């Protein structure tokens, strides 16, 4: 298991990218941006939806920006509830994802969102204190 990224919710990924670009050494070209669809039939827990996702390595740490593009998804509901800012900390668990999920569940956590598609599985587990960990079995890519 290894650290992958810090996930931030935003209402405007382009604006937040601009905010990050105000930091020394962070350029707009450092960001990889894509629109992602999580179809309802691929969801195990939580609701699917559409997201604009942006990744960059900022001063050595991978940052993921999540902008909900619909009004009914899990991420849209989280944005309405919490506003912009920290959403989750993500770990890649290629060999021990089930063990990591079970450990958090045994300590009072609950699965709040789970997506499975063609061998990829991403699980958000919210701890009893409200912290959300994303545990994913494969790392799609790692920004430079």
TAVENQUI-V732527 format. One record per backbone hydrogen bond with DSSP energy under -1.0 kcal/mol. CO is the residue of the C=O (numbers start at 1). NH is the residue of the N-H. Records with the same first field share a line. If there is no record, write none. Layout:
BEGIN
CO = NH + NH
END
This chain:
BEGIN
2 = 92
5 = 90
6 = 64
7 = 87 + 88
8 = 66
9 = 85
12 = 16
13 = 17
14 = 18
15 = 19
16 = 20
17 = 21
20 = 23
23 = 26
27 = 30
28 = 31
32 = 55
34 = 53
36 = 51
38 = 49
39 = 42
40 = 43
42 = 116
45 = 114
47 = 74
49 = 38
50 = 69
51 = 36
52 = 67
53 = 34
54 = 65
55 = 32
56 = 63
58 = 61
61 = 58
62 = 6
63 = 56
64 = 8
65 = 54
66 = 10
67 = 52
73 = 77
74 = 78
75 = 79
76 = 80
77 = 81
78 = 82
79 = 83
85 = 9
88 = 7
89 = 134
90 = 4
91 = 136
92 = 2
96 = 100
97 = 101
98 = 102
99 = 103
100 = 104
101 = 105
102 = 106
104 = 109
105 = 108
110 = 126
113 = 124
114 = 44 + 45
115 = 122
117 = 120
120 = 117
121 = 137
122 = 115
123 = 135
124 = 112 + 113
125 = 133
126 = 110
127 = 130
131 = 127
132 = 89
133 = 125
134 = 91
135 = 123
136 = 93
END
